[in-house]
Amino acid sequence: MKRFWKEAALLETGGGWQVVLDGRPVKTQGGRAQIAPSRALAMAMAAEWNMQGETLDPRSFPMRDLTDFTIDRVATGEDDLVTKALAFAETDTLCYRAEAGTALSRRQDAEWEPLLAAFEAREGVQLTRVDSILHVSQPAEAIAALRARLEGLDPFTLAGVYTLASLSASLCLGLTALEKDADAGALWQTSHLEETVQHELWGVDMEAKAAQEEKRAAFLTAFEFLSLLDDNGRSGEPELNPA
């Protein structure tokens, strides 16, 4: 598709901020008003439009796509994201450890346990650790508490947390991303500890590495999406017209 607009700008509405292309408000892919809850997120979406060349690249609108997903599918209830996110608590990566006594299990205990214990303390839950690949159901009271936690999130935050949980296979990491001192790169590395150890032992599979880098980019984007939901949050305000 050829570029059909000259400039993307912002319009403040009663419910937030909206991107306008030459004065015309942008709608979601589902045809709804595309209203962002923060100016920072709206600016990031406007920047995606402004950075386009003569030909539009549909793959270069990650903030728009996450916003549309939130408005069209999460806020409407079309996707039951709470239940989907809870599946990553039932099989949380950080709860499934290698056989006790192995080099990998020692790394997991050292790097995963402090993070998981801090998560449990914050959320008031206790999750079961497993030293095998066989599924073990998590305590019903823990799942109920985490359901209540997710149901208390606004649709935009829920969409971001779910995306991070699905990419890392860990609801613990998805919710930890909401902490003010959270580090996106460190959280991603945490979720891929097993692959890191395998690479150290056997070398890097370039095809697998390329696939992992693509997922890593998506993870960092989702983390940035969460950061942009708060105009006073971790990220600096994006440029409306990036060079």
Buried (B, 14 or more C-beta within 10 A) or exposed (E): EEEEBEEBBBBEEEEBBBBBBEEEEBBBEEEEEBBBBBBBBBBBBBBBBBBBEEEBEEEEBBBBBBBBBBBBBBBEEEBEBBEBBBEBBBBBBBBBBBEEEEEBBEBBBEBBEEBBEEBBEEBEBEBEBBBEEEEEEBEEEBBEBBBEBBEEBEBBBBBBBBBBBBBBBBBBBBBBBBEEEBBBEEBBBBBBBBBBBBBEEEEEEEEEEEEBEEBBEBBBBBBBBBBBBBBEEBBEEBEBEEE
